[in-house]
Amino acid sequence: MIGAGARLFRAAAVVLRVGRTANIYQSRSIICSTSTARFVHGDVRDANPVAVQMIDYALSHARSKKSEDSYSQGMLVLEQCLMAQPCDGRDAENSRGLVMLAMSTLLYEMGNFGDAMEKLHIIEDLKNSSLGVRVAAIEALVGLNLELGQDDASSVLADKCLELFSEESIESGSTESMIKSRALAVRGLIELVRGDLDSARVFFEGSDGEVDSAGNVALSYGQYLHCTMNFSSAKEVYQKVIQGTSENKGLAQTHLAACNMIPDEVILGATCALGQLESHMGNFTDAEEILTKALIKTEEHFGSCHAKVGVVLTCIGFMFRWKAIQEHSSSLLVQEGLFRRAVDLLKAPPLDSEETHTKCNRRDVMALARGGYAEALCIQQNRKAEGEKLKSWSESAWRNRRLSLSEALDWQGPSHLPIIDPRTSRVL
């Protein structure tokens, strides 16, 4: 009780301290830059600036120690902030929407997918909020459903997002056009996950990576180029995403993006994709350097024991595997260690567990990591039986429609290359 009371007192103190600074910000919006507003794809400049400041504080505090306590305190600040917002009017709904986007992000990072999705569905119903706020919520819902393997639900949500634009005439280059590009791109991402490159192309037609060089639109477009073997263009897009998102990250991270679609996830996704691309091109020294940077970023943002670290370790493990195949070298112990650690962090169920692989989150990457681990064990005569059991589990769990598990494990080019997307923990 004392601990809970102390946390409540600290959160209340933050609310009061932030509230006292309100008059400083009333005359100017924290999010007033035209270029920045265009970057986050929605005009929410009338949102309560004190709410924006509290969101910034809550996210920063929660991630400062990456502990259950710090995240609980961050959520408490956001709950107080939400209670302080008025209920009616466009500005009020924008402020409430921004707070709930932040709440859903913290819940997601805590591993609470259900409550995160609940907050996002509430934002869907804020009919007076800006288009950018609602699209950000639906985009995050699609991302979470993809990570949970709920592809049909993702498609329904993406189609619902596109319906927001069905009755509007949108001028090319306008803010609304940029918002629509996000809705199209997330629909294209679903098709990439499903392995339907022809359908994905429809949603990326006309995109050149410039529309949203600092966000999910360009990253998904780059992954489409990567899947279609357009390596030079994909590399250029990935590099632009990393640079552009890093320069503009702060605002969009706290406001008009949520969960696995925030800029930190975009940077991680682009860095991992670039590292995988370099390995697909045979540039293993560059690939190792880039993927190591991705690992450091992931540990800094999520902590060293988060499942996302397991996703990046899987990317690194396959970089070493493909290098060994192409160079006829051996890195068996390195691969075994990376894949074993990845499987542990991804929380793969025991082989004799009653929990079926169909109930596992991040099943794609889990199957790939366990398959890579199995291959490393099967080479060792005294561990071959264990490896065969792992391989059998991985084959049962694998669900990618574009390539088989064996094609993903033993890729040697020039087609059917596997690309791991850390945002959704899916294999494209």
C-alpha positions as CSV (number, residue, x, y, z in Angstrom):
1,M,0.0,0.0,0.0
2,I,2.8,2.4,0.8
3,G,4.5,1.7,-2.5
4,A,1.3,2.2,-4.4
5,G,0.6,5.4,-2.5
6,A,4.1,6.7,-3.2
7,R,3.7,6.0,-7.0
8,L,0.3,7.8,-7.0
9,F,1.8,10.8,-5.1
10,R,4.7,11.0,-7.6
11,A,2.3,10.9,-10.6
12,A,0.1,13.5,-9.0
13,A,3.1,15.7,-8.4
14,V,4.0,15.5,-12.1
15,V,0.5,16.4,-13.1
16,L,0.5,19.5,-10.9
17,R,4.0,20.5,-12.0
18,V,3.1,20.2,-15.7
19,G,-0.2,22.0,-15.0
20,R,1.6,25.0,-13.6
21,T,3.5,25.5,-16.8
22,A,0.3,25.6,-18.9
23,N,0.2,29.3,-19.2
24,I,3.7,29.3,-20.7
25,Y,2.5,27.3,-23.7
26,Q,-1.0,28.6,-24.2
27,S,0.1,31.2,-26.7
28,R,2.0,28.8,-28.9
29,S,1.6,25.2,-29.9
30,I,4.3,22.7,-29.2
31,I,3.5,21.1,-32.6
32,C,3.3,24.3,-34.7
33,S,5.9,23.5,-37.4
34,T,4.3,23.1,-40.8
35,S,6.9,20.6,-42.0
36,T,6.6,18.6,-38.7
37,A,2.8,18.6,-38.9
38,R,3.0,17.3,-42.4
39,F,5.4,14.6,-41.3
40,V,3.0,13.3,-38.7
41,H,0.2,13.4,-41.2
42,G,-2.6,15.3,-39.5
43,D,-3.3,18.8,-38.2
44,V,-3.6,18.4,-34.5
45,R,-2.0,21.8,-33.7
46,D,-5.1,22.6,-31.6
47,A,-4.5,19.7,-29.2
48,N,-4.0,20.7,-25.6
49,P,-0.2,21.6,-25.3
50,V,-0.2,20.6,-21.7
51,A,-1.5,17.2,-22.7
52,V,1.3,16.9,-25.2
53,Q,3.9,17.8,-22.6
54,M,2.5,15.2,-20.2
55,I,2.6,12.5,-23.0
56,D,6.2,13.3,-23.6
57,Y,7.0,13.0,-19.9
58,A,5.1,9.8,-19.4
59,L,6.7,8.0,-22.3
60,S,10.2,9.2,-21.4
61,H,9.7,8.2,-17.7
62,A,8.3,4.8,-18.5
63,R,11.3,4.0,-20.8
64,S,13.9,5.5,-18.5
65,K,14.3,2.3,-16.4
66,K,12.3,-0.1,-18.6
67,S,10.9,-1.6,-15.4
68,E,7.3,-2.6,-14.4
69,D,7.4,0.3,-11.9
70,S,8.4,2.9,-14.4
71,Y,5.9,1.8,-16.9
72,S,3.1,1.8,-14.3
73,Q,4.1,5.3,-13.3
74,G,4.0,6.4,-16.9
75,M,0.6,4.9,-17.3
76,L,-0.6,6.7,-14.2
77,V,0.5,10.0,-15.6
78,L,-1.4,9.3,-18.8
79,E,-4.5,8.2,-16.9
80,Q,-4.5,11.5,-15.0
81,C,-3.9,13.4,-18.2
82,L,-6.9,11.7,-19.9
83,M,-9.2,12.4,-17.0
84,A,-8.2,16.1,-17.2
85,Q,-9.3,16.4,-20.8
86,P,-12.8,17.8,-21.7
87,C,-15.1,15.3,-23.4
88,D,-16.7,17.4,-26.2
89,G,-15.4,19.1,-29.3
90,R,-12.8,18.4,-32.0
91,D,-9.9,19.8,-30.0
92,A,-10.8,17.8,-27.0
93,E,-11.2,14.6,-29.0
94,N,-7.8,15.2,-30.6
95,S,-6.2,15.6,-27.2
96,R,-7.9,12.4,-25.9
97,G,-6.9,10.6,-29.0
98,L,-3.2,11.5,-28.6
99,V,-3.3,10.4,-24.9
100,M,-4.8,7.1,-25.8
101,L,-2.3,6.5,-28.6
102,A,0.5,7.0,-26.0
103,M,-1.3,4.7,-23.6
104,S,-1.7,2.0,-26.2
105,T,2.0,2.2,-27.0
106,L,3.1,1.8,-23.3
107,L,0.6,-1.1,-22.9
108,Y,2.1,-2.8,-26.1
109,E,5.6,-2.4,-24.8
110,M,4.5,-4.0,-21.6
111,G,3.2,-7.0,-23.6
112,N,-0.4,-6.2,-23.0
113,F,-1.8,-6.5,-26.5
114,G,-5.5,-6.7,-25.4
115,D,-5.6,-3.5,-23.5
116,A,-3.5,-1.7,-26.1
117,M,-6.0,-2.7,-28.8
118,E,-8.9,-1.6,-26.6
119,K,-7.5,1.9,-26.4
120,L,-7.1,2.0,-30.1
121,H,-10.7,0.9,-30.8
122,I,-11.9,3.7,-28.5
123,I,-10.0,6.2,-30.7
124,E,-11.8,4.8,-33.8
125,D,-15.0,6.0,-32.3
126,L,-13.9,9.5,-31.8
127,K,-15.7,10.7,-34.8
128,N,-14.8,14.4,-34.3
129,S,-11.1,13.8,-34.0
130,S,-8.8,14.6,-36.9
131,L,-8.3,12.1,-39.7
132,G,-4.7,11.7,-38.8
133,V,-5.5,10.6,-35.2
134,R,-8.0,7.9,-36.4
135,V,-5.7,6.6,-39.2
136,A,-2.8,6.3,-36.7
137,A,-5.0,4.2,-34.4
138,I,-6.2,1.9,-37.2
139,E,-2.6,1.6,-38.6
140,A,-1.5,0.5,-35.1
141,L,-4.4,-1.9,-34.9
142,V,-3.4,-3.5,-38.2
143,G,0.2,-3.7,-37.0
144,L,-0.9,-5.5,-33.7
145,N,-3.2,-7.9,-35.5
146,L,-0.4,-8.8,-37.9
147,E,2.0,-9.4,-35.0
148,L,-0.7,-11.7,-33.4
149,G,-1.2,-13.5,-36.7
150,Q,-4.7,-12.2,-37.2
151,D,-4.4,-11.4,-40.9
152,D,-8.1,-11.5,-41.7
153,A,-8.8,-9.0,-38.9
154,S,-6.0,-6.8,-40.3
155,S,-7.6,-6.8,-43.7
156,V,-11.0,-5.7,-42.4
157,L,-9.4,-2.9,-40.4
158,A,-7.3,-1.7,-43.4
159,D,-10.3,-1.7,-45.7
160,K,-12.2,0.3,-43.0
161,C,-9.4,2.8,-42.9
162,L,-9.6,3.3,-46.7
163,E,-13.3,3.9,-46.4
164,L,-12.5,7.1,-44.5
165,F,-11.4,8.5,-47.8
166,S,-14.0,7.0,-50.1
167,E,-16.3,10.1,-50.2
168,E,-13.6,12.8,-50.3
169,S,-11.9,14.4,-53.3
170,I,-8.3,14.6,-52.2
171,E,-5.8,17.0,-53.8
172,S,-2.4,15.5,-54.7
173,G,0.3,16.6,-52.3
174,S,-2.2,17.7,-49.6
175,T,-2.1,16.6,-46.0
176,E,-5.1,14.4,-46.6
177,S,-3.2,12.8,-49.5
178,M,-0.3,12.0,-47.2
179,I,-2.7,10.5,-44.7
180,K,-4.3,8.3,-47.4
181,S,-0.8,7.1,-48.4
182,R,-0.5,5.6,-44.9
183,A,-3.8,3.8,-45.3
184,L,-2.7,2.4,-48.7
185,A,0.7,1.4,-47.4
186,V,-0.6,-0.5,-44.4
187,R,-3.0,-2.4,-46.8
188,G,0.0,-3.1,-49.0
189,L,1.9,-4.4,-46.0
190,I,-0.8,-7.0,-45.3
191,E,-0.4,-8.3,-48.9
192,L,3.4,-8.5,-48.3
193,V,2.8,-10.6,-45.2
194,R,0.5,-12.8,-47.2
195,G,3.1,-13.2,-49.9
196,D,0.9,-11.7,-52.7
197,L,3.4,-9.3,-54.4
198,D,1.0,-8.6,-57.3
199,S,-1.7,-7.4,-55.0
200,A,0.8,-5.4,-52.9
201,R,2.0,-3.6,-56.0
202,V,-1.5,-2.0,-56.5
203,F,-1.2,-0.3,-53.1
204,F,2.3,1.0,-53.7
205,E,1.7,2.2,-57.3
206,G,2.9,5.8,-57.7
207,S,5.0,5.7,-54.5
208,D,8.6,6.6,-54.9
209,G,9.6,6.7,-51.3
210,E,9.5,10.5,-51.2
211,V,5.9,10.8,-49.9
212,D,6.8,9.6,-46.5
213,S,10.6,9.1,-46.4
214,A,10.5,9.2,-42.6
215,G,7.8,6.7,-41.9
216,N,6.0,3.4,-42.4
217,V,4.9,4.2,-45.9
218,A,8.4,4.3,-47.2
219,L,9.6,1.4,-45.1
220,S,6.8,-0.9,-46.5
221,Y,7.5,0.4,-50.0
222,G,11.2,-0.4,-49.5
223,Q,10.3,-3.9,-48.4
224,Y,8.1,-4.3,-51.5
225,L,11.1,-3.3,-53.6
226,H,13.3,-5.7,-51.6
227,C,10.8,-8.6,-52.1
228,T,10.7,-8.0,-55.9
229,M,14.6,-8.0,-56.0
230,N,14.9,-4.3,-56.8
231,F,17.9,-4.1,-54.4
232,S,19.4,-0.8,-55.4
233,S,16.1,1.1,-55.1
234,A,15.2,-0.7,-51.8
235,K,18.6,0.2,-50.3
236,E,18.1,3.9,-51.2
237,V,14.6,3.9,-49.6
238,Y,15.8,2.2,-46.4
239,Q,18.6,4.7,-46.1
240,K,16.2,7.6,-46.5
241,V,13.9,6.1,-43.9
242,I,16.6,5.8,-41.3
243,Q,17.9,9.3,-41.9
244,G,14.4,11.0,-42.2
245,T,12.9,9.2,-39.2
246,S,15.9,9.9,-37.0
247,E,15.6,13.6,-37.7
248,N,11.9,13.9,-37.1
249,K,11.4,11.1,-34.5
250,G,10.5,12.9,-31.4
251,L,7.2,14.5,-32.4
252,A,5.6,11.6,-34.3
253,Q,6.7,9.1,-31.7
254,T,4.6,10.6,-29.0
255,H,1.7,11.9,-31.0
256,L,0.5,10.4,-34.3
257,A,1.9,6.8,-34.2
258,A,1.4,4.0,-31.8
259,C,2.5,0.5,-30.7
260,N,4.7,-1.3,-33.4
261,M,4.3,1.6,-35.9
262,I,6.1,4.3,-33.9
263,P,9.3,5.8,-35.3
264,D,11.6,3.8,-33.1
265,E,10.0,0.7,-34.7
266,V,10.4,2.2,-38.1
267,I,14.1,2.9,-37.6
268,L,14.6,-0.6,-36.3
269,G,12.7,-2.1,-39.2
270,A,14.6,-0.1,-41.8
271,T,17.9,-0.9,-40.2
272,C,17.2,-4.6,-40.0
273,A,15.9,-4.6,-43.5
274,L,19.0,-2.8,-44.8
275,G,21.2,-5.3,-42.9
276,Q,19.3,-8.2,-44.5
277,L,19.5,-6.6,-47.9
278,E,23.3,-6.3,-47.6
279,S,23.5,-10.0,-46.7
280,H,21.2,-10.9,-49.6
281,M,23.7,-9.0,-51.8
282,G,26.6,-10.8,-50.3
283,N,28.0,-7.8,-48.4
284,F,28.4,-9.7,-45.1
285,T,30.8,-7.2,-43.4
286,D,28.3,-4.3,-44.0
287,A,25.4,-6.6,-43.0
288,E,27.0,-7.5,-39.7
289,E,27.8,-3.9,-38.9
290,I,24.3,-2.7,-39.7
291,L,22.5,-5.6,-37.9
292,T,24.7,-5.0,-34.8
293,K,23.5,-1.4,-34.8
294,A,19.9,-2.7,-35.0
295,L,20.5,-4.9,-32.0
296,I,21.9,-2.1,-29.9
297,K,18.9,0.1,-30.8
298,T,16.5,-2.6,-29.9
299,E,18.1,-3.2,-26.5
300,E,18.3,0.5,-25.8
301,H,14.6,0.9,-26.5
302,F,13.0,-2.3,-25.2
303,G,15.6,-3.7,-22.8
304,S,17.9,-6.7,-23.4
305,C,15.3,-9.3,-22.5
306,H,12.5,-8.2,-24.8
307,A,11.1,-10.5,-27.6
308,K,12.1,-7.8,-30.2
309,V,15.7,-8.6,-29.3
310,G,15.0,-12.2,-30.3
311,V,13.7,-11.0,-33.7
312,V,16.9,-9.1,-34.4
313,L,19.1,-12.0,-33.2
314,T,17.2,-14.2,-35.7
315,C,18.2,-11.7,-38.5
316,I,21.8,-11.9,-37.4
317,G,21.7,-15.7,-37.1
318,F,20.6,-16.0,-40.7
319,M,23.2,-13.5,-41.9
320,F,25.8,-15.9,-40.5
321,R,24.0,-18.9,-41.9
322,W,23.9,-17.4,-45.4
323,K,27.5,-16.3,-45.2
324,A,28.6,-19.8,-44.3
325,I,26.6,-21.3,-47.2
326,Q,28.0,-18.8,-49.7
327,E,31.6,-18.8,-48.5
328,H,31.6,-22.6,-47.7
329,S,32.8,-21.6,-44.2
330,S,31.6,-22.6,-40.7
331,S,30.1,-20.5,-38.0
332,L,28.1,-23.3,-36.4
333,L,28.7,-22.3,-32.7
334,V,27.8,-18.7,-33.5
335,Q,24.6,-19.7,-35.2
336,E,23.6,-22.1,-32.5
337,G,24.1,-19.5,-29.8
338,L,22.2,-16.8,-31.7
339,F,19.3,-19.0,-32.5
340,R,19.1,-20.5,-29.1
341,R,19.0,-17.1,-27.5
342,A,16.4,-15.9,-30.0
343,V,14.2,-18.8,-29.3
344,D,14.4,-18.1,-25.5
345,L,13.6,-14.4,-25.9
346,L,10.7,-15.2,-28.3
347,K,9.3,-17.4,-25.5
348,A,8.9,-20.4,-27.8
349,P,6.8,-23.1,-26.0
350,P,8.6,-26.4,-25.0
351,L,8.3,-29.1,-27.6
352,D,6.3,-31.2,-25.2
353,S,4.0,-28.4,-24.1
354,E,0.3,-28.7,-24.5
355,E,0.3,-25.1,-25.9
356,T,0.1,-25.4,-29.6
357,H,2.2,-23.3,-32.0
358,T,-1.1,-21.8,-33.3
359,K,-1.4,-19.8,-30.1
360,C,2.1,-18.3,-30.2
361,N,2.7,-14.6,-30.9
362,R,5.4,-13.9,-33.4
363,R,5.0,-17.4,-34.8
364,D,6.7,-16.7,-38.1
365,V,10.0,-15.6,-36.6
366,M,9.7,-18.2,-33.9
367,A,9.5,-20.9,-36.5
368,L,12.4,-19.5,-38.4
369,A,14.6,-19.1,-35.4
370,R,13.8,-22.6,-34.2
371,G,14.3,-23.9,-37.7
372,G,17.7,-22.3,-37.8
373,Y,18.6,-23.7,-34.4
374,A,17.4,-27.2,-35.6
375,E,19.7,-27.0,-38.6
376,A,22.7,-26.2,-36.4
377,L,21.9,-29.2,-34.2
378,C,21.2,-31.6,-37.0
379,I,24.8,-31.2,-38.3
380,Q,26.0,-32.5,-34.9
381,Q,25.6,-36.3,-34.8
382,N,25.1,-36.5,-31.1
383,R,22.3,-33.8,-31.2
384,K,20.6,-34.8,-34.5
385,A,17.6,-36.3,-32.8
386,E,16.9,-33.1,-30.9
387,G,17.4,-31.1,-34.0
388,E,14.8,-33.2,-35.9
389,K,12.2,-32.6,-33.2
390,L,12.8,-28.9,-33.4
391,K,12.6,-29.0,-37.2
392,S,9.3,-30.9,-37.1
393,W,7.8,-28.2,-34.8
394,S,9.1,-25.4,-37.0
395,E,7.6,-26.9,-40.2
396,S,4.2,-27.3,-38.4
397,A,4.3,-23.7,-37.2
398,W,5.5,-22.2,-40.5
399,R,2.7,-20.5,-42.4
400,N,4.3,-18.2,-45.0
401,R,2.5,-18.5,-48.4
402,R,5.3,-17.2,-50.6
403,L,8.1,-19.6,-49.6
404,S,8.6,-22.8,-47.7
405,L,10.6,-23.1,-44.5
406,S,13.4,-24.9,-46.3
407,E,13.5,-22.1,-48.9
408,A,13.8,-19.6,-46.1
409,L,16.5,-21.6,-44.2
410,D,18.7,-22.4,-47.2
411,W,18.2,-19.3,-49.4
412,Q,20.9,-18.9,-51.9
413,G,19.2,-16.5,-54.4
414,P,18.2,-15.2,-56.7
415,S,14.5,-15.3,-55.7
416,H,12.2,-16.3,-52.9
417,L,14.3,-14.4,-50.4
418,P,12.9,-14.1,-46.8
419,I,12.7,-10.7,-45.2
420,I,12.0,-10.4,-41.5
421,D,9.9,-7.3,-40.5
422,P,10.6,-6.5,-36.9
423,R,7.6,-4.2,-36.6
424,T,5.1,-7.1,-37.1
425,S,7.6,-10.0,-36.4
426,R,6.5,-11.5,-39.7
427,V,8.5,-13.0,-42.6
428,L,7.7,-11.2,-45.8
